[in-house]
Amino acid sequence: MSKPKAYQISWFDEPEEHNYPAAESYLTLLFDVYLMLIFGVIGYAFKKLGYPLAPLVLALVLGDRAEENFRNAIKGSQGDLSIFFSNALVGGLTTLALLLLFWPLIRALLRAVQGRRAS
């Protein structure tokens, strides 16, 4: 059985021994190469625009699981949101999460108040 041939798209017409940017697909699917190139462009744009990539990766990896567990908690409490403040640990973590979620809005409001006091 022969090894599947990998597609390679290289930016330069240079010999293979040079390590220039390239995208390869192990299973001979050109779609994989295009997908890698698209996500590479998206990553480059995020880097140039100053977006942090770690929160995006965390959201993609943990988002489905967090949503499923949130739905299960709501079902288990018959729609009562006080389940997220049922004891000190859970309440503290929920409060911290909400504070971090709304921090950009809180910071903007604090700056607006401080700007009014200064003028």
matplotlib code that plots the C-alpha trace (Angstrom):
import matplotlib.pyplot as plt

x = [0.0, 1.5, 1.5, -1.1, 0.4, 0.0, -1.0, 1.3, 0.7, 3.9, 4.2, 7.5, 9.0, 12.0, 13.6, 11.9, 14.8, 14.0, 11.5, 9.1, 5.5, 3.4, 0.2, -0.1, -2.9, -2.2, -5.3, -5.0, -7.9, -7.3, -10.2, -8.0, -5.3, -7.8, -9.3, -5.8, -5.1, -8.5, -7.9, -4.3, -5.7, -8.2, -5.5, -3.3, -6.1, -6.9, -3.2, -3.0, -6.2, -5.0, -7.6, -6.3, -6.6, -6.6, -10.3, -11.4, -9.8, -11.3, -14.7, -14.4, -13.2, -15.3, -18.4, -20.5, -19.7, -20.5, -23.8, -24.8, -24.0, -25.8, -28.9, -28.7, -28.4, -31.5, -33.5, -32.5, -33.6, -36.8, -35.8, -34.7, -31.6, -30.9, -29.1, -26.1, -26.0, -26.9, -23.7, -20.8, -18.4, -20.9, -22.1, -18.6, -17.7, -20.9, -20.4, -16.8, -17.9, -20.6, -18.2, -15.6, -18.3, -19.6, -16.2, -15.8, -19.2, -18.4, -15.0, -16.6, -19.2, -16.5, -14.5, -17.5, -18.3, -14.6, -14.7, -17.7, -16.1, -12.9, -14.8]
y = [0.0, 3.3, 6.4, 9.0, 12.0, 15.3, 18.5, 21.4, 25.0, 27.1, 30.8, 30.6, 28.5, 27.4, 24.0, 21.9, 22.0, 25.7, 26.3, 28.8, 29.2, 26.3, 24.5, 20.7, 18.2, 14.6, 13.1, 14.6, 17.0, 20.4, 21.6, 21.2, 23.4, 26.1, 25.9, 26.3, 29.3, 30.9, 30.5, 31.8, 35.0, 35.3, 34.8, 37.4, 39.9, 39.3, 39.8, 43.0, 44.4, 43.6, 40.9, 38.4, 34.8, 33.0, 34.0, 33.0, 29.6, 29.1, 30.0, 27.6, 24.8, 25.2, 27.0, 24.0, 22.3, 25.4, 26.0, 22.4, 22.5, 25.8, 24.3, 21.3, 23.5, 25.5, 22.4, 20.9, 24.0, 24.3, 27.7, 29.2, 31.4, 31.5, 28.1, 30.1, 31.8, 28.8, 28.8, 31.1, 29.4, 29.2, 32.7, 34.2, 32.5, 33.6, 37.2, 37.2, 35.9, 38.5, 41.3, 40.2, 39.9, 43.4, 45.0, 46.9, 48.6, 49.3, 50.8, 53.0, 54.2, 54.9, 56.9, 58.9, 59.8, 60.7, 62.9, 64.8, 65.4, 66.7, 69.2]
z = [0.0, -1.0, 1.2, 0.2, -1.6, 0.3, -1.4, -0.8, -1.7, -1.3, -1.5, -3.3, -6.1, -4.1, -3.5, -0.8, 1.6, 2.4, 5.2, 3.6, 4.5, 3.2, 4.0, 3.7, 3.8, 5.0, 3.6, 0.1, 0.7, -0.8, 1.3, 4.4, 2.8, 2.0, 5.5, 7.1, 4.8, 5.7, 9.5, 9.0, 7.5, 10.3, 12.9, 11.2, 11.1, 14.8, 15.6, 13.6, 15.2, 18.7, 19.6, 22.1, 20.7, 24.0, 24.9, 21.4, 21.7, 25.1, 23.9, 20.9, 23.1, 26.2, 24.8, 23.9, 27.2, 29.3, 27.5, 28.0, 31.7, 32.1, 30.5, 32.7, 35.8, 34.8, 34.1, 37.5, 39.3, 37.3, 35.9, 39.2, 38.8, 42.5, 42.0, 41.0, 44.4, 46.5, 48.6, 49.2, 46.7, 43.8, 44.5, 44.6, 41.3, 39.7, 40.9, 39.7, 36.3, 36.0, 37.0, 34.4, 31.8, 32.4, 33.2, 29.9, 30.5, 34.2, 33.2, 30.6, 33.1, 35.7, 33.2, 32.1, 35.8, 36.4, 33.2, 34.4, 37.8, 36.1, 34.0]

ax = plt.figure().add_subplot(projection="3d")
ax.plot(x, y, z, "-o")
ax.set_aspect("equal")
plt.show()
